[in-house]
Amino acid sequence: KVYPGADAEFVLYEDEGDNYNYQKGMYSTITFKWNDKSRTLTIDRRMGEYPGMIKERKFNVKVAGGTEKTVDYSGSRVRVKL
C-alpha cells in the first residue's frame, strides 16, 4: 500500500528464513521508490539470491484511497504509474 503525500523508499529483504546462510550473503533485496509528484512507483532490480528464492511474482500495489494495480515482477526494474 502506498500512502501519497511525500516521496518514499522501502527495501524488501528476503532469505531462506530457517538458517544462517544470510551471513554468507545468501539473501535478496528489492527496493521500492515512490515519486509523489509523478505518482510513480519504481520496483528496482532484485539484488542477490538464495536457494529456493521466488524468481517471478505478482505485487498488488494500491494507493490509499485510490488506484490499484497488479504488477508482474521477474527481477528487473518496473515502473508503475498510479
C-alpha positions in Angstrom: 0.0 0.0 0.0 1.3 3.4 -1.0 0.4 6.4 1.2 0.8 9.5 -1.0 2.0 12.9 0.2 5.8 12.6 0.0 8.5 10.7 -1.8 9.3 7.4 0.0 11.6 4.3 -0.2 11.3 0.8 1.2 13.6 -2.2 0.9 12.1 -5.7 0.8 14.6 -8.2 2.3 14.2 -12.0 1.9 16.2 -15.0 2.8 15.6 -18.7 3.4 14.2 -17.9 6.9 15.4 -21.1 8.6 19.3 -21.0 8.8 22.3 -18.6 8.9 23.1 -18.6 5.1 22.3 -14.9 5.1 25.6 -14.4 6.9 27.2 -15.8 3.8 25.4 -13.3 1.5 22.6 -15.6 0.5 19.6 -13.2 0.5 17.9 -10.8 -1.8 16.6 -7.2 -1.6 14.2 -5.3 -3.8 14.0 -1.5 -3.4 10.6 0.2 -3.9 10.7 4.0 -4.6 7.6 6.2 -4.6 7.8 9.5 -6.5 4.9 11.6 -5.2 4.9 14.3 -7.9 4.7 11.9 -10.8 2.7 9.3 -8.8 5.1 6.6 -10.0 6.3 3.5 -8.0 9.6 2.1 -9.2 10.3 -1.5 -8.2 14.1 -1.8 -8.7 16.1 -4.7 -9.9 16.5 -7.5 -7.4 19.9 -7.7 -5.8 21.3 -11.1 -4.6 19.8 -14.5 -4.5 19.4 -17.6 -2.3 18.3 -21.2 -2.7 14.5 -21.6 -3.2 14.0 -17.9 -4.0 10.8 -16.9 -5.8 12.0 -15.8 -9.2 8.7 -14.4 -10.6 5.8 -12.9 -8.6 2.9 -10.5 -8.7 2.8 -7.4 -6.5 -0.6 -6.0 -5.7 0.0 -2.2 -5.4 -2.7 0.1 -4.1 -2.6 3.8 -3.4 -4.5 4.6 -0.2 -7.9 5.8 -1.3 -7.2 5.4 -5.0 -5.8 3.2 -7.8 -4.9 -0.4 -7.5 -2.7 -2.4 -10.0 -1.2 -5.9 -10.2 2.4 -5.8 -11.3 4.3 -8.8 -12.8 7.8 -8.9 -11.5 10.7 -11.1 -12.5 13.7 -9.3 -11.0 14.1 -6.4 -13.5 13.2 -2.8 -12.8 9.5 -2.0 -13.3 7.8 1.5 -13.2 4.1 1.7 -12.4 2.1 4.9 -12.9 -0.6 5.1 -10.3 
